[in-house]
């Protein structure tokens, strides 16, 4: 190859200098720095949410500080009868697996009631459309059976009501008498085999009648329900139904409340962290929480029960695993005591 002429070499040198100058200018331009800052922020946010690096110590210390002074919940005895109301299959495991295990060990009777079969979660359906969501309901029913079997419950301890997922608040507010049609499954009545009252129309009156029948037959001493402060409308409606029925009976002292959808990415960190305590949810930070400590074998069984809800793990697995902690929480009040009249609060 013949040597390059002086003119060509000069042109190449000019091009190289211009390219280097342009590269440096692009590197130090504001938008490039913003991209670097965004990348750095994304890494820090990922580490914070998932308790990586120094954030693992931060989450452990913060959770310990928030739960250290919480009183311990009263232990169960053989005289207790625990009823767990779950809006969807998996709520019973996330919020109360440890409670169920503790109650069973104490010789108490335990029943779980699912108000819906989670047939509105389109992302988890085996195929799109109403038929796929109806199929999902049957899948989630079997998963709930497997999960509660791990917790020591039998067929006689499980009650599936089969009302519409993402429709419970409508039943309470606007469809108490008039049948509601699920926009997801296109059903207007309980249609799943194995439910408590197959064929019951989707009305608040029928749902309330079913809950009353369960309460009459079981006579629970403790009823564990979602808090009305929970962010999910189905959880709120479950609380409203339970509170109204128990208030009519003068038995609201039997209610205990839990939160699953607590706001602000609750609970942090995401993923499995069984040694970190579960802290009060932001939406319920002023509630009088009580903690129930879980033994190592209880934590292991709770983890196995969570994994039994396989249809959900592929979509919200890290959220679900975040509830497998060193304790569970319950509140004796649905709203903060500071919002109650003084005669209800009692002496200070």
N, C-alpha and C positions, 0 to 999 in steps of 0.2 A: 504494500500500500504506500503510495508516494506521500511525502510529508505535506502537511497542510500549509497553505500559504499564510503569510502574515495577516492578510485581510480577513481570511476565514477565521483564523484563531482569535482575532480581535472581536469579530461578531459573536463567536461562541462565548468568549469571556463576558461580553456585555449581556448576553442572554442569561448566563449563569448568575451574574451579579443581580440582574433584575429578578430572576426567579428566587434567589435567596432573600432579596429584599421583600418581595411579595409574600414569601412564606413567613418571614418574621412578622410582617405587618398583619397577616391573617392570624398568626398565633397570639398576638397581643391585642387583637381587636376585642371589643367588649362582648360581642355575642359568643366568641370562643370561650372567654372567661366564664360567661354565664353558663355555657354548657359544662364547663369543668366544675363550676360551683353546683350545678344541678346534679351532676354525677356524684360528687362528693356528698351532697345532701341525701341523695337516694341511698347511697351506701350506709350512711349514718341512720337513716330511717329504717332500713332493713335490719340493721344491727339492733336498733332500739326495740322494734316490734318482736324480733325473734330472740332477744336476750343473748346477743353475741358480743364478744370482747368484754369491755368493762361494764357494758349495760347489764350483763348477767348479775353482777354484784349489786348494781343499782336496783334492779327489780326485786331481788331477794331482800335487800334491806328495806325497801319501801313497803313491800307486802308485809314484812314482819312488823314494821312500825304501825301499819294501819290495822293489824289484827291482834297485836300483842295485848291490848287492854280489853278486848271484847270478852264478855263473860261466856262461859261454856254452857251449851244447851243442856237441859235436863236429860239425864239418861232414860232410855226406854226401860219398861218393866214388862213382865208377862201379862199384866193387866191392861196394857195399852192395845189400841186398835188403830193402826196408821192407815189412812187413806191418802194416796198421792193422786192429784189431778194433773194430768199432762195434756197440754193443748195438742201436741204432736208426738209421734213416736220419736224418741231420743231425749225429750225433755226430762222424762223420769230418770234417765241415766245421768245426764249432765248435772242436774240439780240435786238428785236425791238418792243416788246409788248407795252412798255411804250410810244414809239414814235407813234405807231398806235393810241393809246388811246388819246394822246395829240393832234394829228392831227385831229382826228374825232371830238373832243370837240371844236376845233377851227373852225370847218366847212369845213376843207380841204377834198378833195377827196383822197381816199387811195385804192391802189390795191396791192395785194401780188402775186408774180409769183414764183412757185416752179419749178426748173429746173428738178429735179428727184422726184420720189416717195419713195426714200429710200429702193429700192428693192434689195440692196446688203448686208443688215445687217442680216447675217445668224443666229446670236444668238437670234434674235427676231422673226424669222419666226415661224408660227404655226406648220409647219412640214418641215423636211429636203427636199432638192432638189429644182429644178427650179420652180416647181408648188407651193411649199410652199412660195417661195419668191415672186412669182406673186400675191399670195393671200395676202402676207404682204403689197404689194404696195397698194392694195385696202383698207386694214385696215388703213394704214397711211394716205391715202387720206381722209377718213372719220374723222380721228382724227384731221387732219389739218382744216377741215371744222368746227368741234366743237370748236377747239381752237380759230379760227378767229371769229366765231360767238360770243364767249364770249367777244372778243375785239371790237365788233360792226360792223363787216363786213358781207355783204350778198353774195349771189351766184355770183352776177355781179362783185364783188370785188376780186374774186379768179380766178387764172389762173394756171392750171396744165399743164406743158409741157410734162412730162413723159419720159424724156431721161434717160439713164442708170446710176444708182447709182455706184459710184467708176469708172466711165468711162468718166467723163466730160473733164478731162485733155487729155485723148487720143483723144477725138473729136477735141480738140483745136490744138493738136500738130501733130498727125499722121493720124487721120481719118476725116480730114476736108471734103474730097470728097468721100472717100471710106467708106461704111457702117461698123460700128463696131458691133460685136456680144458680148453681155454681157456674161461674164463667169459665172455669177450667175443665170440669168433667161433664158439664151440661146435665148434671143430675139434680133432681128436686126432692129426693128422699133417700134415706139410708138404704144402700143397695149392695153392701158387701156381706157375703156369707160370714157368719161367726160374730156379727155385731149384736149388741144387747137387744135391740128391737128393730130388726130388719123391716123396712117398709115405712118407718116413721118419717113423716114429712119434715123437710128442713125448716122448722120454725123454732123460735126461742121457747115457746110454750112446751113443745115436745122435748127439747133438750133439757129444760128445767124439770119436766116430769121424770125423765130418766135419771137425772141426778138425785132427785128426791127419793126415787125408788131404791137407788143404791144406798143412800144414807139410811133409809128406813131398815133395809135388810142387814147392813153391816154395823151400824151404830158406832162410828169411829170416835175415839177419844182425841185424836189429832188428825187434822185435815191440812195437808201441805199443798199450797196453791201458788200460782205465779203472783207476784206483786202487781197491783194496778199501775205501778210506776214503770213496769217493763215496757220497752219501746215497741214490742210486737202487738198489733191489735188483737190477735187471737189470745195472747197471754192476758191482755187487759180484760177481754170479755170473760175469760175463764174466771178471773178474780171477781168480776162483777156478779156473775151467776152464783158463785160460791158464797160471796158475802151476803147477797140478798137472801138466799135460802137459809143460811145459818143464822142471819139476823132475825128472820121470821120465827126461828126455833129458840131464840135466846141462847145460841151456842157459839157466838163469834169468838169466845175465848179459846175455842178449839182450833182456830185457824192459825196457821203459820205460813209465812210468805217467802218466796225465793225469786231471784231475778236471773234470767238467762241473757236477755238482750238489754245490756246495761248502759250502752252509749260509750262514745269515745274509744272505740276499738276494744271494749271490755270483753274478756279479761286479757290483760297484757302480762307477760309476753305470750305470743302465740306459740302453739306447739306443745310438746310434752315436757312439763317441768314439775314432776310429782313432789319434789321437796320444797317448792315455794308455796306459801300459804295463798289461799284464795281471799282476796281483799274485797270489801264492799264496792258494789258497782257505783259509778258516778251518778246514775239516775236515782240511786237510793242511799246516797252518802249520809243522810241525816236520819235514817231509820235506826232503831235500836237493835242492831244485829247481834246474834249469838252464834258462836262457832261450835261446830261438832268435829272434833279431831278424828282423823282416820288412821287406823293401824296399817302397817305395811301390807298385810294380806287383803285388807279392804281396798287399798289403792290398786293393787294388782287385779282384783276382781272388777273394780270399776273400769279400769283400762280395757279389760277383756270385753266388758259389756258395751263400752263405747265402740269398740271395733266391730261388734256384732251389727251395728247400724251401717253396713257396708255401702248402701246406696248413697249415703250422705258423706262418707269419708272422702270420696273422690272430689267433692265439690267444696265442702267446708271442714275438711279434716283437721286443719290446724286450729280452727276455732273450737271444735269439739274437744280435741285433746287438751286444750288449755284449761278445761274444767277438771282435769285429773290432777288434783292438788292434795296438799296435806290436810285439808279440812273442807267442810261444806258450811254454808251460811243459811240462817233462817231468821226471820224477824217476826215478833209477835204482833206487830202493828202494820197496817197497810200503808199508812202515811206517817210522816214524822210527828212525834209527840208534840212538838211546838205548835203544830197546826190544829191540835185538838183542844176542845174546851177544857178548862182547868178541872172541872168535876170528873171528866173522863180520865185525865192524866193521873189523878190521884195526888197524894201529898208529895211535896218536894223534900 
